[in-house]
Amino acid sequence: MSKETAPEMPAASAASAPQAIAEMSFEEAMTALEGIVRKLETGDVPLEESIALYEQGDALRSHCDAKLKAAEARVAQITLGPQGGPGGPDGGTDRAPTGAAPAEYD
């Protein structure tokens, strides 16, 4: 019944951290960030290590933010129609075509 621990980067690997973070998936980065937050919240970390962890946390947060923005852009691209408007057979609207009466008035 061992609980998986968050992948944390040791403070000594700060020089290679940007490359390692860039290779992480969103989920890996979030897990690492959560581990750093837990460690910092204990208050048992020396000042210099706290600063290094905070820097790593900020880099992880930026990476997660970029991953989310990229995912949002992909979803928007998928859901947009050919003219760049909302997708779907009716152009993403529930309205009747211009000049036509709504179905409930027929």
N, C-alpha and C positions, 0 to 999 in steps of 0.2 A: 504494500500500500504506500509506495513512495510517491510523493507529490513532485511533479516536474518543476524544476526551478527555472526562472526566467533567464534567458541568455543575457548575461551582463558582460560588458567589456571592461577589463581591468583598466584602472587609471593609467597604467604604464603604457597601454596601447593607444594613447591619445593621438599619436602621430599617424597611425594607420586607421584611425576611427572613421574619417570621411569616406575612405574607400570601402571599408567594411559596411558602413551604414548604407552606402549607395547600392550595395549588392543585396540588401535585406528586402524581403517582402514587407508589405504593410503590416501583416500580422506579427512577423518577427520583430519589426521595429516597435510595435505597440507593446509587445511582451517585454522587450528590453527596457523600454521607457517606464513601464509599470514597475519593473524590478528596481530601477534607479529611484523612482519616487518612494517606494517602500523603504529602500535603504536610507534615503535622505530623511524620511519622516521619523526614523528611529532616533535621530539625533546623536548616534554613537559614532559618527564618521568625523575624522579629523578635518580641520578647515581646508587644507590643500586638496585632500581627496574630495571633499564636498564641492569645491569649485570645479574640479575636473569632471565630477559626475554631473554637475549642473550644466557644464558645457556640452557633454555628451547627450544629456537629456534634451537640450535645446536643438542640437543637430538631429536627434531622432524625431523631435516634434516637427521640425522643418521638413524632414523626409516624409513623415506621415502626411503632413499637409499637402505636399507636392503629389504624393500618391493619390490622395483623395481628390484633388483637383483634376488630375489626369483621368481618374475613373469617372468623375462627373462629366468631363468633356466627352469621353467615349459614350456615355449613356445619352448625353444630349445629341451627339452625332447619330446614334442609332435611332433615336425617337424623332428626329427632324425629318420632314418630308423633302422631296426633291427641290422645292423652292426655298428651303431653309426655314419653313414654318413648321408648326406642329404636324406630326405625321398622322397616319391613319387614313381610312378611306374617305372621311369627310373633312380632311384637313385639320383634324383635332378639335372640331367644334361640334356642338350638338344642335346648331342652328340649321334651318332649312336654307337652301341656296337663295341668293339675293333675288327678290321679286316673287318668290313662291311663298304661299301661306304655310304656316306651321301645320303639321299633320292633324292636330286636334281640331282645326277649324275647317277641315275638308268635309 
